[in-house]
Amino acid sequence: MSRGRREHVPSRPTWRCRACGIAWPCSAAKLRLLAAYREARPALLIHLATLYVEAEADRPAPDGADRYRRFVGGA
């Protein structure tokens, strides 16, 4: 990572991207995760499901369907 460049990681407890400010996982984070887990799709789903549970614990949503789709539905 070059100096001064921010990674596309979640900022807790808001779960917005530290680099671009949109709901995490943003497009850049999704691409990075897909590349990192290219040969291990089940592991990616487990990782995202775990993060989804953490996000719900940080900020319970009245209707968690949107957050579920962000974390697990698009994997």
C-alpha positions in Angstrom: 0.0 0.0 0.0 1.4 3.4 -0.9 1.8 6.1 1.7 -1.3 8.2 2.2 -3.6 5.9 0.3 -6.5 4.5 2.4 -7.6 0.9 2.2 -11.2 0.0 1.5 -11.9 -1.4 4.9 -14.9 -0.8 7.2 -15.0 1.9 9.8 -16.8 0.6 12.8 -19.4 1.1 14.2 -20.8 2.8 11.1 -19.7 0.1 8.6 -18.9 2.7 6.0 -15.7 2.4 3.9 -12.8 4.3 5.3 -11.5 5.2 1.8 -14.6 6.2 -0.1 -17.3 6.6 2.6 -20.0 4.5 1.1 -21.6 1.5 2.7 -19.1 -1.3 3.2 -18.3 -3.6 1.4 -17.9 -1.0 -1.4 -17.1 -2.1 -4.9 -13.3 -1.8 -4.3 -13.6 -4.0 -1.2 -15.7 -6.6 -3.0 -13.1 -6.8 -5.8 -10.3 -7.2 -3.2 -12.1 -9.9 -1.3 -13.0 -11.8 -4.5 -9.4 -11.8 -5.5 -8.2 -12.8 -2.1 -10.6 -15.7 -1.9 -10.5 -16.6 -5.5 -9.8 -20.3 -4.8 -11.8 -20.5 -1.6 -15.4 -19.2 -2.2 -16.9 -21.1 0.9 -14.3 -19.3 3.1 -15.3 -16.0 1.6 -18.9 -16.6 2.4 -18.0 -17.6 6.0 -15.8 -14.5 6.4 -18.6 -12.2 5.1 -21.2 -13.9 7.2 -19.0 -13.3 10.3 -18.6 -9.7 9.4 -22.4 -9.4 8.9 -23.0 -10.7 12.4 -20.5 -8.1 13.8 -22.1 -5.3 11.8 -25.5 -6.3 13.2 -24.1 -6.3 16.7 -22.6 -2.8 16.2 -25.6 -1.3 14.5 -28.8 -3.4 14.6 -30.9 -2.4 11.7 -34.7 -2.4 11.9 -34.7 -4.3 8.6 -31.4 -6.1 8.2 -32.3 -7.2 4.7 -30.2 -4.5 3.0 -27.1 -5.2 5.1 -27.6 -8.9 4.6 -27.6 -8.4 0.8 -24.5 -6.1 1.1 -22.5 -8.7 3.1 -23.7 -12.1 2.1 -26.1 -11.8 -0.8 -23.6 -10.6 -3.4 -20.8 -13.0 -2.6 
